Amino acid sequence: MTCPSPFMTPEREAFRANLKRFFDDEVKPNLDEWELNKAVPWAMHERVSSFGVFGFGIDEKYGGLGFDDAFMRADYAELAFGCGASGFAAAVGGRMISLGPIAKFAPDGFRNTVLPEIIAGRMNSSLAITEPGGGSDVANLSTKAVRKGDKWVLNGAKAFITGGMDSQWFVVGARTGGPGIAGISLFLIEADTPGFTRTPLGGKMGWHCSEQAMLHFDDCEVPTEALIGPENKGFIAIMNNFNYERLAMTAGSLGMMRLCYEASLDWARERKTFGERLIDHQVIAHKFAEMSAKIDMIEAYVERICWAMNQGVMPVAEISKAKVQSTKALEYVASEGMQIFGGAGYLHGNPVERVWREIKVMAIGGGSEEIMRDLAVRQMGLAGQ
Ligand SMILES: Cc1cc2nc3c(=O)[nH]c(=O)nc-3n(C[C@H](O)[C@H](O)[C@H](O)COP(=O)(O)OP(=O)(O)OC[C@H]3O[C@@H](n4cnc5c(N)ncnc54)[C@H](O)[C@@H]3O)c2cc1C
């Protein structure tokens, strides 16, 4: 956007500049190799942690920042997802969606010893909600936990779990009570617990440097303190946690749009057809007007949401609507960006081609477009009352 943002501060500018330098110098040059190897080197987890981005909203005594800032959360997500392979953001940042429940509900012993290791990037953790039977209908998840004396015994499976093959700790949603939202609890489960196994999920169309796993719980016994947060109140905790993931995916889509816009603009300024640069053809120039308008709108939407969050308001309807609008805008911008590249946009190695393969995970993961619209109208009091 050419007009200044009333929400920009010198601190944010410095934070963004530091991150941008890191992504430009240490991440972008290696992305092709990491995508090919289907992994990001472990050292990157610690390197990203050094910017403090895993510590938002977490007490300093547990290794967190001691403050929260939705703008900085969004700034990080925008730059990480927009770095050239949004799978990088998932590979190192997958833990972020599990940190809220751990910081809030895990026993003090865990928060004092293990949580700082996860925040420092020396250990990994994942959030496991989605099941082979479905991810949208969280209220009907079927992994079951039954209390037996001083243990809980879990049976069931989880699907698509980001970081699932290398995480040491999992926040797992399981049914401890009756059907529906009032029967779900959260468990904190270590990877080497007997009865827990995992298998990699191969063959994705994008996010190659980030791995996902299937998790299996077969009479998996955990101690009573593995249940974190109030029993049968896990659904609310899961929903609260989703807000941060959805803000990150919205800001992430913004970063991916910027990448497509800038790459296709560079190309349009270089490439000549019919004796003129592409950008000098009015039809092509108008594409940039449309693309930049969509980017501006999402940027403004994200900033307004961040402002509300920093005021202590959780604008669930707006976050839901913004997530849909951002992935729809991303679809448009990536499509137009690729069109501007012509055949070159269809080749592996083209930055827009990779984004193109990553659109759908943004539109489905963390709450699909359909579910986001549904949540928005409920939150606005228009439906489902
Ligand atoms: C790469 C990747 C990483 C992921 N990482 C994680 C992770 O770390 N942890 C985790 O728990 N999950 C993770 N997920 C899962 C993700 O959150 C789910 O894929 C998502 O919530 C949708 O669930 P589903 O795939 O089971 O689709 P379903 O719930 O089966 O839905 C299928 C389709 O039907 C639509 N639909 C469903 N219900 C309705 C309805 N009532 N009205 C209209 N349309 C409807 C959906 O929008 C979707 O388009 C990941 C997914 C991917 C692809």
The ligand as an ORCA input file, in Angstrom:
! r2SCAN-3c Opt
* xyz 0 1
  C      -0.651    -29.978      4.798
  C      -1.656    -30.038      5.910
  C      -1.247    -29.848      7.231
  C      -2.153    -29.983      8.286
  N      -1.718    -29.874      9.591
  C      -2.570    -30.171     10.614
  C      -2.121    -30.204     11.974
  O      -0.959    -29.921     12.281
  N      -3.006    -30.561     12.943
  C      -4.299    -30.870     12.662
  O      -5.043    -31.191     13.583
  N      -4.765    -30.834     11.382
  C      -3.932    -30.498     10.362
  N      -4.394    -30.465      9.055
  C      -5.773    -30.828      8.781
  C      -6.669    -29.676      8.359
  O      -6.920    -28.818      9.433
  C      -7.940    -30.307      7.771
  O      -7.581    -30.843      6.504
  C      -9.087    -29.344      7.628
  O      -9.558    -28.932      8.880
  C     -10.269    -29.972      6.843
  O     -10.570    -31.233      7.336
  P     -10.675    -32.489      6.335
  O      -9.491    -32.478      5.456
  O     -10.890    -33.705      7.144
  O     -11.928    -32.206      5.437
  P     -13.461    -32.560      5.797
  O     -13.770    -32.106      7.162
  O     -13.716    -33.985      5.474
  O     -14.219    -31.650      4.737
  C     -14.118    -31.921      3.330
  C     -14.669    -30.727      2.559
  O     -16.036    -30.546      2.882
  C     -16.252    -29.239      3.364
  N     -17.238    -29.305      4.434
  C     -17.175    -30.038      5.569
  N     -18.264    -29.838      6.315
  C     -19.044    -28.955      5.636
  C     -20.301    -28.331      5.889
  N     -20.982    -28.550      7.021
  N     -20.798    -27.474      4.970
  C     -20.114    -27.219      3.835
  N     -18.915    -27.773      3.536
  C     -18.389    -28.622      4.431
  C     -14.913    -28.757      3.876
  O     -14.827    -27.360      3.841
  C     -13.973    -29.407      2.889
  O     -13.899    -28.594      1.747
  C      -3.505    -30.269      7.997
  C      -3.928    -30.407      6.663
  C      -3.030    -30.307      5.631
  C      -3.512    -30.510      4.222
*
